[in-house]
Amino acid sequence: MLKIQTLPLQGDCKEVLKTLDDNSIDLIVTSPPYADQRKSTYGGIHPDRYVEWFLPISAELKRVLKPTGTFILNIKERVQKGERHTYVLELILAMREQGWLWTEEFIWHKKNSYPGKWPNRFRDSWERLLQFNKQRKFNMYQEEVMVPIGDWANKRLKNLSTTDKVRDNSKVGSGFGKRVSNWVGRDKVYPTNVLHMATETGNKRHSAAFPKHLPEWFIKLFTQEGDWVLDPFMGSGTTNRVAQRLRRNSIGIEILPEYFERVKEEIKPVFEMQPAQSALLEEKANYATTESK
Ligand SMILES: C[S@@+](CC[C@H](N)C(=O)[O-])C[C@H]1O[C@@H](n2cnc3c(N)ncnc32)[C@H](O)[C@@H]1O
């Protein structure tokens, strides 16, 4: 029987994080309040002060993350006075100064973005998912997020050219190369760094909840059963709910008592799962994932 802990904590994560052990977390996945944007709901940070506000928090996150761990930060710069504010770019540079490696940037393509008309831009249908690490070698379980190879295989792999059968090095000297014939006979491939997911519309308890497939994808990619996941801006606890279902321990920190209380009421702090029960849960979740695509 696998025993999984889920610990919601209440308070300002800048302070609460200090109570967590050094090098104890395998994955941090979070969406902090965006600069000023949702002030009416849970307090915004002025774009000009965003970096200054976030750096003490990211210093704590760096301390609690294991050397093999990963930090995924969902963020998007807002428009101010007709142009994109640069606080996200400044934050990346400041976090690099703080000792983080900016390993990768995933794009969350919001498939269901709301139609609209603006005089000088189109509707915003993507957000950044920045990946930071403490070192170049970190845990990554790529096989867990493979996707069906799809129609591409039928068309592309039917008639292989001579180049397809050898390693074809990039013509622009990037050092990258590909051998197309490697994919013959396979039914799954590695995904791209663009995640196509609809925004959450069913969660009436929080105005900015993650779609559950978003933390799910990163939890599968960067952790194993029994590992520890942290969301320092827990909100309605999406990350923690998914972590528990995937049999990962988790901690969530939330400043607003009403959100914290709800999560505390709804998620069991200790979850003991029989292997058969967990297999059933996984099957249900996979069915839901397929249905929503
Ligand atoms: C964008 S929401 C996160 C939503 C969450 N991903 C979900 O799926 O429900 C950000 C959350 O961070 C909380 N928050 C804001 N400042 C905080 C702080 N300093 N420490 C902890 N939580 C904070 C807000 O109350 C809000 O619920």
The ligand as a Gaussian input file, in Angstrom:
#p B3LYP/6-31G(d) Opt

LIG

0 1
 C       -2.866000      32.297000     -10.394000
 S       -3.461000      31.740000      -8.853000
 C       -3.035000      30.056000      -8.818000
 C       -4.151000      29.159000      -9.270000
 C       -3.811000      27.693000      -9.166000
 N       -2.782000      27.307000     -10.143000
 C       -5.067000      26.830000      -9.378000
 O       -5.060000      25.964000     -10.243000
 O       -6.064000      27.067000      -8.695000
 C       -2.350000      32.430000      -7.691000
 C       -2.704000      32.153000      -6.248000
 O       -1.623000      32.610000      -5.429000
 C       -2.146000      33.163000      -4.232000
 N       -1.097000      34.065000      -3.698000
 C       -0.843000      35.356000      -4.036000
 N        0.223000      35.808000      -3.372000
 C        0.652000      34.790000      -2.582000
 C        1.742000      34.618000      -1.681000
 N        2.582000      35.633000      -1.451000
 N        1.899000      33.427000      -1.058000
 C        1.024000      32.409000      -1.296000
 N       -0.021000      32.501000      -2.142000
 C       -0.198000      33.660000      -2.789000
 C       -3.414000      33.846000      -4.669000
 O       -4.320000      34.033000      -3.597000
 C       -3.939000      32.881000      -5.741000
 O       -4.865000      31.953000      -5.201000

